[in-house]
Amino acid sequence: MLSRSCVHAIRAVVVLASLPPGAYCGTSAVADTTGAPRNYLGKLLLQLSRRGLVESQKGLGGGFRLAKSPDKISLHDVVESIEDVARWNDCAFGGRDCNGDSPCPLHERWGAVRTAYLSLLRNTSVAELVVSDALAQLPSMEDALPHLTDEVSTQPTSSRRPQ
């Protein structure tokens, strides 16, 4: 149900949540760790930044980091930043105007699935994915870790320049 863009964004946010406090991580390192195309991931990170989920710093030692604690960011926050979750309210058959008065054959069952799925996204924090080591399932994770440490930088918060 998640688009490839959402999967890349969630993986990127989990990588950023794994950083030490105050650390930034470059787009290349995040892309290597998640297996996402670097330029495409950069655009996704900018979308997340515009929504206030990540912050960026340009220059030496810069990159991206979470703008708030991972336990305060839900999967719904990440997904909603990338695509319009409201479209999931549409008819499962698409293009049909169905509702409680004029339901399609899947209306009741789709509504239950949609509600459960949105609940899962709203009630799952990024912190839970870090704790469960969700990224360990990615085949490229171990190969990319040396790149991650090469591009991680810590700088005091006071030396950040706003973007």
C-alpha positions, 0 to 999 in steps of 0.5 A, a space after each residue: 500500500 505504500 509507494 516506493 517513495 514512502 518506503 524510501 522516506 521511512 527508511 531514511 527517517 529511521 537512519 536519521 533516528 539512529 544517529 547520535 544526538 546532534 549528528 547530521 548525515 549526508 544524503 549519499 550516506 543515507 542513500 547508501 544505507 537505504 538503497 535509495 537513489 541519491 538524487 531522488 532521496 535528496 528530494 524526499 528529504 527536502 519534502 520531509 524538511 518542509 514538513 518539519 520532520 527533518 532539518 538540514 545544514 549546508 556545508 562541511 559537516 552538514 547534512 540531515 537530521 531529525 527535527 524532533 524526537 523519533 518517538 514524536 514522529 509517526 509513520 503517518 507523519 512521514 507518509 503524509 509528507 510524501 503523498 496525499 493520504 486523503 486519497 485513500 478515502 476514495 473508492 477501492 475501484 477508483 473513480 466511482 463515487 461510492 458512499 454509505 448510501 451508494 456503496 460499491 461491493 468493497 465499500 464496507 471491507 475497504 473502509 475497515 482495512 483503510 481504518 486499520 491501516 491508518 491506525 497502524 501508521 498513526 500509532 507506530 513511531 519512528 522510534 519503534 522502528 529503530 528499537 526493532 532494528 527494522 533496517 537490519 532486514 535491508 540487504 545493503 545495510 551492512 555494506 553501507 554502514 562504513 559510508 554512514 560513519 564517514 559522513 556523520 558529523 556532530 556539531 553543536 546546535 548553536 552553530 547551525 545555520 537556518 536553511 
